[in-house]
Amino acid sequence: MPQSHVHELNQFFEVRDHMLTVQDDNARKMLYMDQHNWPKHCVDLLLNQMGVALDKDHMIKIDETSKKSTQPPHADKGPGWHTVIMPLRWYDPVYTVMFQQYYHGTYFRGYKYRPSGKQMYEKEWLSQDHDAVHGLTDQPFDQNHYQRYFYGTCDAEDFHGLTVHSVAQWQQGQGIWFAGNQLHAGSSFQVCKRWLVVHWEE
């Protein structure tokens, strides 16, 4: 994505209008391809360069958070979906870590991997269809990976049984594309981070 488009999306997000929802330390703007009140051409170009047509179910949004525990291991959707993350704003190095484990369930909100069963906020929903996760091991998570990427975000026990597939460092204008049912997590970060995300069904 060109730097000018990153800048345009950031400027759009920073306008406090009716599209912006804020809850605690999180802010979001939901975006719709049939509306023209946002820089749609930025996403059009991104998807065109990726060879993606949003002719089935999809979701587009810009998220920002300063909440350190916002992204423990999870899958966005079930099989047949894709996710692309486009970093927009952050400070010190930020990483998205993809695991070798996949969610094969059907719940439309995806899956939260939380072996401890601890809720991170009041009334948080937690997944129940644990048998739908494939590839889990009976081994503790690699401590080197935990200390480097996740220390201070959530408990080490909530990574038990996971193994790292790949790590993507956030780069300006470079999207991170992976299967929507692949378990992944956001690394620790400083101050706040902002990103565009597109989910689509193939």
PyMOL commands that place a pseudoatom at each C-alpha (Angstrom):
pseudoatom trace, name=CA, resn=MET, resi=1, chain=A, elem=C, hetatm=0, pos=[0.000, 0.000, 0.000]
pseudoatom trace, name=CA, resn=PRO, resi=2, chain=A, elem=C, hetatm=0, pos=[1.442, 3.424, -0.921]
pseudoatom trace, name=CA, resn=GLN, resi=3, chain=A, elem=C, hetatm=0, pos=[2.513, 5.668, 1.943]
pseudoatom trace, name=CA, resn=SER, resi=4, chain=A, elem=C, hetatm=0, pos=[-0.005, 8.253, 0.758]
pseudoatom trace, name=CA, resn=HIS, resi=5, chain=A, elem=C, hetatm=0, pos=[-2.826, 5.745, 1.316]
pseudoatom trace, name=CA, resn=VAL, resi=6, chain=A, elem=C, hetatm=0, pos=[-1.556, 4.867, 4.787]
pseudoatom trace, name=CA, resn=HIS, resi=7, chain=A, elem=C, hetatm=0, pos=[-1.525, 8.587, 5.593]
pseudoatom trace, name=CA, resn=GLU, resi=8, chain=A, elem=C, hetatm=0, pos=[-5.018, 9.033, 4.176]
pseudoatom trace, name=CA, resn=LEU, resi=9, chain=A, elem=C, hetatm=0, pos=[-6.449, 6.166, 6.229]
pseudoatom trace, name=CA, resn=ASN, resi=10, chain=A, elem=C, hetatm=0, pos=[-4.796, 7.507, 9.374]
pseudoatom trace, name=CA, resn=GLN, resi=11, chain=A, elem=C, hetatm=0, pos=[-6.235, 10.960, 8.777]
pseudoatom trace, name=CA, resn=PHE, resi=12, chain=A, elem=C, hetatm=0, pos=[-9.674, 9.461, 8.186]
pseudoatom trace, name=CA, resn=PHE, resi=13, chain=A, elem=C, hetatm=0, pos=[-9.530, 7.434, 11.390]
pseudoatom trace, name=CA, resn=GLU, resi=14, chain=A, elem=C, hetatm=0, pos=[-8.557, 10.444, 13.484]
pseudoatom trace, name=CA, resn=VAL, resi=15, chain=A, elem=C, hetatm=0, pos=[-11.746, 12.311, 12.573]
pseudoatom trace, name=CA, resn=ARG, resi=16, chain=A, elem=C, hetatm=0, pos=[-14.105, 11.914, 15.525]
pseudoatom trace, name=CA, resn=ASP, resi=17, chain=A, elem=C, hetatm=0, pos=[-17.358, 11.314, 13.668]
pseudoatom trace, name=CA, resn=HIS, resi=18, chain=A, elem=C, hetatm=0, pos=[-20.380, 9.004, 13.954]
pseudoatom trace, name=CA, resn=MET, resi=19, chain=A, elem=C, hetatm=0, pos=[-18.371, 6.111, 12.490]
pseudoatom trace, name=CA, resn=LEU, resi=20, chain=A, elem=C, hetatm=0, pos=[-15.965, 6.039, 15.432]
pseudoatom trace, name=CA, resn=THR, resi=21, chain=A, elem=C, hetatm=0, pos=[-16.814, 3.792, 18.375]
pseudoatom trace, name=CA, resn=VAL, resi=22, chain=A, elem=C, hetatm=0, pos=[-14.723, 3.931, 21.542]
pseudoatom trace, name=CA, resn=GLN, resi=23, chain=A, elem=C, hetatm=0, pos=[-14.842, 1.479, 24.417]
pseudoatom trace, name=CA, resn=ASP, resi=24, chain=A, elem=C, hetatm=0, pos=[-12.295, 1.597, 27.226]
pseudoatom trace, name=CA, resn=ASP, resi=25, chain=A, elem=C, hetatm=0, pos=[-8.870, 1.592, 25.549]
pseudoatom trace, name=CA, resn=ASN, resi=26, chain=A, elem=C, hetatm=0, pos=[-10.119, 0.487, 22.120]
pseudoatom trace, name=CA, resn=ALA, resi=27, chain=A, elem=C, hetatm=0, pos=[-11.378, 2.496, 19.135]
pseudoatom trace, name=CA, resn=ARG, resi=28, chain=A, elem=C, hetatm=0, pos=[-12.883, 1.209, 15.887]
pseudoatom trace, name=CA, resn=LYS, resi=29, chain=A, elem=C, hetatm=0, pos=[-14.362, 2.285, 12.565]
pseudoatom trace, name=CA, resn=MET, resi=30, chain=A, elem=C, hetatm=0, pos=[-16.340, -0.302, 10.604]
pseudoatom trace, name=CA, resn=LEU, resi=31, chain=A, elem=C, hetatm=0, pos=[-16.066, 0.188, 6.831]
pseudoatom trace, name=CA, resn=TYR, resi=32, chain=A, elem=C, hetatm=0, pos=[-18.440, -0.903, 4.071]
pseudoatom trace, name=CA, resn=MET, resi=33, chain=A, elem=C, hetatm=0, pos=[-17.641, -1.276, 0.381]
pseudoatom trace, name=CA, resn=ASP, resi=34, chain=A, elem=C, hetatm=0, pos=[-21.075, -0.003, -0.680]
pseudoatom trace, name=CA, resn=GLN, resi=35, chain=A, elem=C, hetatm=0, pos=[-20.564, 3.302, 1.111]
pseudoatom trace, name=CA, resn=HIS, resi=36, chain=A, elem=C, hetatm=0, pos=[-18.457, 6.250, 0.008]
pseudoatom trace, name=CA, resn=ASN, resi=37, chain=A, elem=C, hetatm=0, pos=[-17.840, 8.106, 3.285]
pseudoatom trace, name=CA, resn=TRP, resi=38, chain=A, elem=C, hetatm=0, pos=[-14.319, 6.733, 3.717]
pseudoatom trace, name=CA, resn=PRO, resi=39, chain=A, elem=C, hetatm=0, pos=[-11.145, 6.340, 1.556]
pseudoatom trace, name=CA, resn=LYS, resi=40, chain=A, elem=C, hetatm=0, pos=[-12.486, 3.229, -0.176]
pseudoatom trace, name=CA, resn=HIS, resi=41, chain=A, elem=C, hetatm=0, pos=[-10.017, 3.549, -3.054]
pseudoatom trace, name=CA, resn=CYS, resi=42, chain=A, elem=C, hetatm=0, pos=[-7.168, 2.684, -0.657]
pseudoatom trace, name=CA, resn=VAL, resi=43, chain=A, elem=C, hetatm=0, pos=[-8.692, -0.726, 0.078]
pseudoatom trace, name=CA, resn=ASP, resi=44, chain=A, elem=C, hetatm=0, pos=[-9.742, -1.179, -3.571]
pseudoatom trace, name=CA, resn=LEU, resi=45, chain=A, elem=C, hetatm=0, pos=[-6.113, -0.825, -4.656]
pseudoatom trace, name=CA, resn=LEU, resi=46, chain=A, elem=C, hetatm=0, pos=[-4.869, -3.143, -1.898]
pseudoatom trace, name=CA, resn=LEU, resi=47, chain=A, elem=C, hetatm=0, pos=[-7.331, -5.888, -2.830]
pseudoatom trace, name=CA, resn=ASN, resi=48, chain=A, elem=C, hetatm=0, pos=[-6.670, -5.439, -6.540]
pseudoatom trace, name=CA, resn=GLN, resi=49, chain=A, elem=C, hetatm=0, pos=[-2.933, -5.865, -5.980]
pseudoatom trace, name=CA, resn=MET, resi=50, chain=A, elem=C, hetatm=0, pos=[-3.669, -9.032, -3.996]
pseudoatom trace, name=CA, resn=GLY, resi=51, chain=A, elem=C, hetatm=0, pos=[-6.015, -10.370, -6.662]
pseudoatom trace, name=CA, resn=VAL, resi=52, chain=A, elem=C, hetatm=0, pos=[-8.917, -10.495, -4.216]
pseudoatom trace, name=CA, resn=ALA, resi=53, chain=A, elem=C, hetatm=0, pos=[-12.572, -9.826, -5.067]
pseudoatom trace, name=CA, resn=LEU, resi=54, chain=A, elem=C, hetatm=0, pos=[-14.978, -9.322, -2.183]
pseudoatom trace, name=CA, resn=ASP, resi=55, chain=A, elem=C, hetatm=0, pos=[-17.883, -11.119, -3.841]
pseudoatom trace, name=CA, resn=LYS, resi=56, chain=A, elem=C, hetatm=0, pos=[-18.837, -13.103, -0.730]
pseudoatom trace, name=CA, resn=ASP, resi=57, chain=A, elem=C, hetatm=0, pos=[-19.137, -12.367, 2.982]
pseudoatom trace, name=CA, resn=HIS, resi=58, chain=A, elem=C, hetatm=0, pos=[-16.470, -9.979, 4.299]
pseudoatom trace, name=CA, resn=MET, resi=59, chain=A, elem=C, hetatm=0, pos=[-15.625, -7.466, 7.019]
pseudoatom trace, name=CA, resn=ILE, resi=60, chain=A, elem=C, hetatm=0, pos=[-13.423, -4.346, 6.908]
pseudoatom trace, name=CA, resn=LYS, resi=61, chain=A, elem=C, hetatm=0, pos=[-12.434, -2.215, 9.889]
pseudoatom trace, name=CA, resn=ILE, resi=62, chain=A, elem=C, hetatm=0, pos=[-9.750, -0.008, 11.374]
pseudoatom trace, name=CA, resn=ASP, resi=63, chain=A, elem=C, hetatm=0, pos=[-8.854, -0.762, 14.983]
pseudoatom trace, name=CA, resn=GLU, resi=64, chain=A, elem=C, hetatm=0, pos=[-6.705, 1.092, 17.480]
pseudoatom trace, name=CA, resn=THR, resi=65, chain=A, elem=C, hetatm=0, pos=[-5.827, 0.006, 20.985]
pseudoatom trace, name=CA, resn=SER, resi=66, chain=A, elem=C, hetatm=0, pos=[-3.655, 0.903, 23.919]
pseudoatom trace, name=CA, resn=LYS, resi=67, chain=A, elem=C, hetatm=0, pos=[-4.786, -2.175, 25.835]
pseudoatom trace, name=CA, resn=LYS, resi=68, chain=A, elem=C, hetatm=0, pos=[-1.792, -4.475, 26.221]
pseudoatom trace, name=CA, resn=SER, resi=69, chain=A, elem=C, hetatm=0, pos=[-3.801, -7.706, 26.476]
pseudoatom trace, name=CA, resn=THR, resi=70, chain=A, elem=C, hetatm=0, pos=[-6.021, -7.020, 23.485]
pseudoatom trace, name=CA, resn=GLN, resi=71, chain=A, elem=C, hetatm=0, pos=[-4.871, -9.866, 21.232]
pseudoatom trace, name=CA, resn=PRO, resi=72, chain=A, elem=C, hetatm=0, pos=[-4.082, -13.150, 22.945]
pseudoatom trace, name=CA, resn=PRO, resi=73, chain=A, elem=C, hetatm=0, pos=[-4.126, -16.272, 20.732]
pseudoatom trace, name=CA, resn=HIS, resi=74, chain=A, elem=C, hetatm=0, pos=[-7.264, -16.510, 18.591]
pseudoatom trace, name=CA, resn=ALA, resi=75, chain=A, elem=C, hetatm=0, pos=[-8.631, -17.319, 15.149]
pseudoatom trace, name=CA, resn=ASP, resi=76, chain=A, elem=C, hetatm=0, pos=[-10.653, -14.649, 13.355]
pseudoatom trace, name=CA, resn=LYS, resi=77, chain=A, elem=C, hetatm=0, pos=[-12.988, -17.028, 11.518]
pseudoatom trace, name=CA, resn=GLY, resi=78, chain=A, elem=C, hetatm=0, pos=[-13.445, -20.640, 10.478]
pseudoatom trace, name=CA, resn=PRO, resi=79, chain=A, elem=C, hetatm=0, pos=[-12.101, -22.519, 7.436]
pseudoatom trace, name=CA, resn=GLY, resi=80, chain=A, elem=C, hetatm=0, pos=[-12.487, -20.850, 4.057]
pseudoatom trace, name=CA, resn=TRP, resi=81, chain=A, elem=C, hetatm=0, pos=[-11.767, -17.326, 5.298]
pseudoatom trace, name=CA, resn=HIS, resi=82, chain=A, elem=C, hetatm=0, pos=[-8.733, -15.094, 4.849]
pseudoatom trace, name=CA, resn=THR, resi=83, chain=A, elem=C, hetatm=0, pos=[-7.341, -12.197, 6.873]
pseudoatom trace, name=CA, resn=VAL, resi=84, chain=A, elem=C, hetatm=0, pos=[-5.039, -9.388, 5.842]
pseudoatom trace, name=CA, resn=ILE, resi=85, chain=A, elem=C, hetatm=0, pos=[-3.676, -6.892, 8.375]
pseudoatom trace, name=CA, resn=MET, resi=86, chain=A, elem=C, hetatm=0, pos=[-2.328, -3.559, 7.170]
pseudoatom trace, name=CA, resn=PRO, resi=87, chain=A, elem=C, hetatm=0, pos=[-0.340, -1.773, 9.897]
pseudoatom trace, name=CA, resn=LEU, resi=88, chain=A, elem=C, hetatm=0, pos=[-1.164, 1.935, 10.035]
pseudoatom trace, name=CA, resn=ARG, resi=89, chain=A, elem=C, hetatm=0, pos=[0.446, 3.383, 13.168]
pseudoatom trace, name=CA, resn=TRP, resi=90, chain=A, elem=C, hetatm=0, pos=[2.666, 2.068, 15.979]
pseudoatom trace, name=CA, resn=TYR, resi=91, chain=A, elem=C, hetatm=0, pos=[5.788, 2.931, 17.931]
pseudoatom trace, name=CA, resn=ASP, resi=92, chain=A, elem=C, hetatm=0, pos=[8.473, 0.403, 18.909]
pseudoatom trace, name=CA, resn=PRO, resi=93, chain=A, elem=C, hetatm=0, pos=[8.627, -2.867, 16.908]
pseudoatom trace, name=CA, resn=VAL, resi=94, chain=A, elem=C, hetatm=0, pos=[5.319, -4.737, 16.724]
pseudoatom trace, name=CA, resn=TYR, resi=95, chain=A, elem=C, hetatm=0, pos=[4.828, -8.298, 15.495]
pseudoatom trace, name=CA, resn=THR, resi=96, chain=A, elem=C, hetatm=0, pos=[1.971, -10.557, 14.461]
pseudoatom trace, name=CA, resn=VAL, resi=97, chain=A, elem=C, hetatm=0, pos=[2.755, -14.146, 15.398]
pseudoatom trace, name=CA, resn=MET, resi=98, chain=A, elem=C, hetatm=0, pos=[1.053, -16.977, 13.513]
pseudoatom trace, name=CA, resn=PHE, resi=99, chain=A, elem=C, hetatm=0, pos=[0.834, -20.440, 15.065]
pseudoatom trace, name=CA, resn=GLN, resi=100, chain=A, elem=C, hetatm=0, pos=[0.753, -23.927, 13.531]
pseudoatom trace, name=CA, resn=GLN, resi=101, chain=A, elem=C, hetatm=0, pos=[-2.681, -24.572, 15.011]
pseudoatom trace, name=CA, resn=TYR, resi=102, chain=A, elem=C, hetatm=0, pos=[-5.976, -24.025, 13.145]
pseudoatom trace, name=CA, resn=TYR, resi=103, chain=A, elem=C, hetatm=0, pos=[-9.618, -23.635, 14.108]
pseudoatom trace, name=CA, resn=HIS, resi=104, chain=A, elem=C, hetatm=0, pos=[-12.019, -25.921, 12.198]
pseudoatom trace, name=CA, resn=GLY, resi=105, chain=A, elem=C, hetatm=0, pos=[-15.230, -24.864, 13.891]
pseudoatom trace, name=CA, resn=THR, resi=106, chain=A, elem=C, hetatm=0, pos=[-18.111, -22.826, 12.555]
pseudoatom trace, name=CA, resn=TYR, resi=107, chain=A, elem=C, hetatm=0, pos=[-18.689, -20.067, 15.108]
pseudoatom trace, name=CA, resn=PHE, resi=108, chain=A, elem=C, hetatm=0, pos=[-19.012, -16.796, 13.177]
pseudoatom trace, name=CA, resn=ARG, resi=109, chain=A, elem=C, hetatm=0, pos=[-16.911, -14.857, 15.703]
pseudoatom trace, name=CA, resn=GLY, resi=110, chain=A, elem=C, hetatm=0, pos=[-13.992, -17.270, 15.415]
pseudoatom trace, name=CA, resn=TYR, resi=111, chain=A, elem=C, hetatm=0, pos=[-12.190, -18.849, 18.331]
pseudoatom trace, name=CA, resn=LYS, resi=112, chain=A, elem=C, hetatm=0, pos=[-10.415, -17.651, 21.467]
pseudoatom trace, name=CA, resn=TYR, resi=113, chain=A, elem=C, hetatm=0, pos=[-7.665, -19.918, 22.723]
pseudoatom trace, name=CA, resn=ARG, resi=114, chain=A, elem=C, hetatm=0, pos=[-7.632, -19.532, 26.503]
pseudoatom trace, name=CA, resn=PRO, resi=115, chain=A, elem=C, hetatm=0, pos=[-6.492, -22.685, 28.392]
pseudoatom trace, name=CA, resn=SER, resi=116, chain=A, elem=C, hetatm=0, pos=[-6.632, -20.795, 31.707]
pseudoatom trace, name=CA, resn=GLY, resi=117, chain=A, elem=C, hetatm=0, pos=[-10.291, -19.923, 31.189]
pseudoatom trace, name=CA, resn=LYS, resi=118, chain=A, elem=C, hetatm=0, pos=[-9.604, -16.428, 32.556]
pseudoatom trace, name=CA, resn=GLN, resi=119, chain=A, elem=C, hetatm=0, pos=[-11.705, -13.546, 31.288]
pseudoatom trace, name=CA, resn=MET, resi=120, chain=A, elem=C, hetatm=0, pos=[-9.732, -10.413, 30.417]
pseudoatom trace, name=CA, resn=TYR, resi=121, chain=A, elem=C, hetatm=0, pos=[-12.694, -8.096, 30.907]
pseudoatom trace, name=CA, resn=GLU, resi=122, chain=A, elem=C, hetatm=0, pos=[-16.142, -8.307, 32.419]
pseudoatom trace, name=CA, resn=LYS, resi=123, chain=A, elem=C, hetatm=0, pos=[-18.596, -10.491, 30.477]
pseudoatom trace, name=CA, resn=GLU, resi=124, chain=A, elem=C, hetatm=0, pos=[-15.984, -11.505, 27.900]
pseudoatom trace, name=CA, resn=TRP, resi=125, chain=A, elem=C, hetatm=0, pos=[-17.197, -14.421, 25.777]
pseudoatom trace, name=CA, resn=LEU, resi=126, chain=A, elem=C, hetatm=0, pos=[-14.904, -17.451, 25.710]
pseudoatom trace, name=CA, resn=SER, resi=127, chain=A, elem=C, hetatm=0, pos=[-14.939, -20.287, 23.208]
pseudoatom trace, name=CA, resn=GLN, resi=128, chain=A, elem=C, hetatm=0, pos=[-16.300, -23.698, 24.146]
pseudoatom trace, name=CA, resn=ASP, resi=129, chain=A, elem=C, hetatm=0, pos=[-15.617, -25.764, 20.998]
pseudoatom trace, name=CA, resn=HIS, resi=130, chain=A, elem=C, hetatm=0, pos=[-12.045, -26.662, 21.918]
pseudoatom trace, name=CA, resn=ASP, resi=131, chain=A, elem=C, hetatm=0, pos=[-12.137, -29.945, 19.976]
pseudoatom trace, name=CA, resn=ALA, resi=132, chain=A, elem=C, hetatm=0, pos=[-12.337, -27.871, 16.797]
pseudoatom trace, name=CA, resn=VAL, resi=133, chain=A, elem=C, hetatm=0, pos=[-8.720, -26.710, 17.198]
pseudoatom trace, name=CA, resn=HIS, resi=134, chain=A, elem=C, hetatm=0, pos=[-6.279, -28.948, 15.333]
pseudoatom trace, name=CA, resn=GLY, resi=135, chain=A, elem=C, hetatm=0, pos=[-2.564, -29.352, 15.907]
pseudoatom trace, name=CA, resn=LEU, resi=136, chain=A, elem=C, hetatm=0, pos=[-2.277, -28.612, 19.636]
pseudoatom trace, name=CA, resn=THR, resi=137, chain=A, elem=C, hetatm=0, pos=[0.597, -30.245, 21.499]
pseudoatom trace, name=CA, resn=ASP, resi=138, chain=A, elem=C, hetatm=0, pos=[0.883, -31.197, 25.162]
pseudoatom trace, name=CA, resn=GLN, resi=139, chain=A, elem=C, hetatm=0, pos=[4.028, -29.109, 25.570]
pseudoatom trace, name=CA, resn=PRO, resi=140, chain=A, elem=C, hetatm=0, pos=[4.566, -25.696, 27.191]
pseudoatom trace, name=CA, resn=PHE, resi=141, chain=A, elem=C, hetatm=0, pos=[5.040, -22.774, 24.832]
pseudoatom trace, name=CA, resn=ASP, resi=142, chain=A, elem=C, hetatm=0, pos=[8.614, -21.905, 23.913]
pseudoatom trace, name=CA, resn=GLN, resi=143, chain=A, elem=C, hetatm=0, pos=[9.840, -19.523, 26.593]
pseudoatom trace, name=CA, resn=ASN, resi=144, chain=A, elem=C, hetatm=0, pos=[12.168, -17.644, 24.261]
pseudoatom trace, name=CA, resn=HIS, resi=145, chain=A, elem=C, hetatm=0, pos=[9.228, -16.765, 22.032]
pseudoatom trace, name=CA, resn=TYR, resi=146, chain=A, elem=C, hetatm=0, pos=[7.071, -15.836, 25.004]
pseudoatom trace, name=CA, resn=GLN, resi=147, chain=A, elem=C, hetatm=0, pos=[9.696, -13.521, 26.508]
pseudoatom trace, name=CA, resn=ARG, resi=148, chain=A, elem=C, hetatm=0, pos=[10.463, -11.855, 23.189]
pseudoatom trace, name=CA, resn=TYR, resi=149, chain=A, elem=C, hetatm=0, pos=[6.945, -11.323, 21.862]
pseudoatom trace, name=CA, resn=PHE, resi=150, chain=A, elem=C, hetatm=0, pos=[4.358, -11.696, 24.599]
pseudoatom trace, name=CA, resn=TYR, resi=151, chain=A, elem=C, hetatm=0, pos=[5.800, -10.882, 28.005]
pseudoatom trace, name=CA, resn=GLY, resi=152, chain=A, elem=C, hetatm=0, pos=[3.420, -8.574, 29.818]
pseudoatom trace, name=CA, resn=THR, resi=153, chain=A, elem=C, hetatm=0, pos=[0.475, -9.186, 27.468]
pseudoatom trace, name=CA, resn=CYS, resi=154, chain=A, elem=C, hetatm=0, pos=[-1.160, -12.314, 28.895]
pseudoatom trace, name=CA, resn=ASP, resi=155, chain=A, elem=C, hetatm=0, pos=[-0.237, -15.377, 30.943]
pseudoatom trace, name=CA, resn=ALA, resi=156, chain=A, elem=C, hetatm=0, pos=[2.225, -17.915, 29.573]
pseudoatom trace, name=CA, resn=GLU, resi=157, chain=A, elem=C, hetatm=0, pos=[-0.240, -20.712, 30.339]
pseudoatom trace, name=CA, resn=ASP, resi=158, chain=A, elem=C, hetatm=0, pos=[-2.547, -19.320, 27.650]
pseudoatom trace, name=CA, resn=PHE, resi=159, chain=A, elem=C, hetatm=0, pos=[0.070, -20.244, 25.024]
pseudoatom trace, name=CA, resn=HIS, resi=160, chain=A, elem=C, hetatm=0, pos=[0.441, -23.833, 26.259]
pseudoatom trace, name=CA, resn=GLY, resi=161, chain=A, elem=C, hetatm=0, pos=[0.214, -26.302, 23.379]
pseudoatom trace, name=CA, resn=LEU, resi=162, chain=A, elem=C, hetatm=0, pos=[0.938, -23.723, 20.665]
pseudoatom trace, name=CA, resn=THR, resi=163, chain=A, elem=C, hetatm=0, pos=[3.900, -23.726, 18.296]
pseudoatom trace, name=CA, resn=VAL, resi=164, chain=A, elem=C, hetatm=0, pos=[5.061, -20.799, 16.165]
pseudoatom trace, name=CA, resn=HIS, resi=165, chain=A, elem=C, hetatm=0, pos=[4.532, -21.027, 12.413]
pseudoatom trace, name=CA, resn=SER, resi=166, chain=A, elem=C, hetatm=0, pos=[5.869, -17.594, 11.417]
pseudoatom trace, name=CA, resn=VAL, resi=167, chain=A, elem=C, hetatm=0, pos=[6.445, -14.090, 12.734]
pseudoatom trace, name=CA, resn=ALA, resi=168, chain=A, elem=C, hetatm=0, pos=[5.708, -10.927, 10.756]
pseudoatom trace, name=CA, resn=GLN, resi=169, chain=A, elem=C, hetatm=0, pos=[7.171, -7.624, 11.894]
pseudoatom trace, name=CA, resn=TRP, resi=170, chain=A, elem=C, hetatm=0, pos=[4.930, -4.672, 11.144]
pseudoatom trace, name=CA, resn=GLN, resi=171, chain=A, elem=C, hetatm=0, pos=[6.162, -2.625, 8.194]
pseudoatom trace, name=CA, resn=GLN, resi=172, chain=A, elem=C, hetatm=0, pos=[4.613, 0.549, 6.794]
pseudoatom trace, name=CA, resn=GLY, resi=173, chain=A, elem=C, hetatm=0, pos=[2.534, -0.262, 3.730]
pseudoatom trace, name=CA, resn=GLN, resi=174, chain=A, elem=C, hetatm=0, pos=[3.103, -4.029, 3.878]
pseudoatom trace, name=CA, resn=GLY, resi=175, chain=A, elem=C, hetatm=0, pos=[0.103, -6.265, 4.494]
pseudoatom trace, name=CA, resn=ILE, resi=176, chain=A, elem=C, hetatm=0, pos=[0.189, -9.498, 6.511]
pseudoatom trace, name=CA, resn=TRP, resi=177, chain=A, elem=C, hetatm=0, pos=[-1.968, -12.173, 4.850]
pseudoatom trace, name=CA, resn=PHE, resi=178, chain=A, elem=C, hetatm=0, pos=[-2.892, -15.494, 6.494]
pseudoatom trace, name=CA, resn=ALA, resi=179, chain=A, elem=C, hetatm=0, pos=[-5.738, -17.996, 6.755]
pseudoatom trace, name=CA, resn=GLY, resi=180, chain=A, elem=C, hetatm=0, pos=[-8.652, -16.672, 8.770]
pseudoatom trace, name=CA, resn=ASN, resi=181, chain=A, elem=C, hetatm=0, pos=[-8.800, -19.865, 10.846]
pseudoatom trace, name=CA, resn=GLN, resi=182, chain=A, elem=C, hetatm=0, pos=[-5.097, -19.828, 11.742]
pseudoatom trace, name=CA, resn=LEU, resi=183, chain=A, elem=C, hetatm=0, pos=[-4.456, -19.069, 15.401]
pseudoatom trace, name=CA, resn=HIS, resi=184, chain=A, elem=C, hetatm=0, pos=[-2.373, -15.935, 15.843]
pseudoatom trace, name=CA, resn=ALA, resi=185, chain=A, elem=C, hetatm=0, pos=[-1.620, -13.232, 18.392]
pseudoatom trace, name=CA, resn=GLY, resi=186, chain=A, elem=C, hetatm=0, pos=[-0.367, -9.682, 18.574]
pseudoatom trace, name=CA, resn=SER, resi=187, chain=A, elem=C, hetatm=0, pos=[2.933, -8.969, 20.309]
pseudoatom trace, name=CA, resn=SER, resi=188, chain=A, elem=C, hetatm=0, pos=[3.557, -6.599, 23.165]
pseudoatom trace, name=CA, resn=PHE, resi=189, chain=A, elem=C, hetatm=0, pos=[3.812, -2.949, 22.109]
pseudoatom trace, name=CA, resn=GLN, resi=190, chain=A, elem=C, hetatm=0, pos=[4.413, 0.563, 23.382]
pseudoatom trace, name=CA, resn=VAL, resi=191, chain=A, elem=C, hetatm=0, pos=[1.755, 3.280, 23.773]
pseudoatom trace, name=CA, resn=CYS, resi=192, chain=A, elem=C, hetatm=0, pos=[-0.777, 2.157, 21.134]
pseudoatom trace, name=CA, resn=LYS, resi=193, chain=A, elem=C, hetatm=0, pos=[-1.133, 0.561, 17.719]
pseudoatom trace, name=CA, resn=ARG, resi=194, chain=A, elem=C, hetatm=0, pos=[-3.543, 1.000, 14.803]
pseudoatom trace, name=CA, resn=TRP, resi=195, chain=A, elem=C, hetatm=0, pos=[-4.286, -1.286, 11.885]
pseudoatom trace, name=CA, resn=LEU, resi=196, chain=A, elem=C, hetatm=0, pos=[-6.652, -1.924, 9.005]
pseudoatom trace, name=CA, resn=VAL, resi=197, chain=A, elem=C, hetatm=0, pos=[-7.985, -5.472, 8.770]
pseudoatom trace, name=CA, resn=VAL, resi=198, chain=A, elem=C, hetatm=0, pos=[-9.954, -7.187, 6.037]
pseudoatom trace, name=CA, resn=HIS, resi=199, chain=A, elem=C, hetatm=0, pos=[-11.630, -10.588, 6.503]
pseudoatom trace, name=CA, resn=TRP, resi=200, chain=A, elem=C, hetatm=0, pos=[-13.168, -12.296, 3.502]
pseudoatom trace, name=CA, resn=GLU, resi=201, chain=A, elem=C, hetatm=0, pos=[-14.669, -15.641, 2.555]
pseudoatom trace, name=CA, resn=GLU, resi=202, chain=A, elem=C, hetatm=0, pos=[-13.140, -17.339, -0.455]
for i in range(1, 202): cmd.bond("trace and resi %d" % i, "trace and resi %d" % (i + 1))
show_as sticks, trace
zoom trace
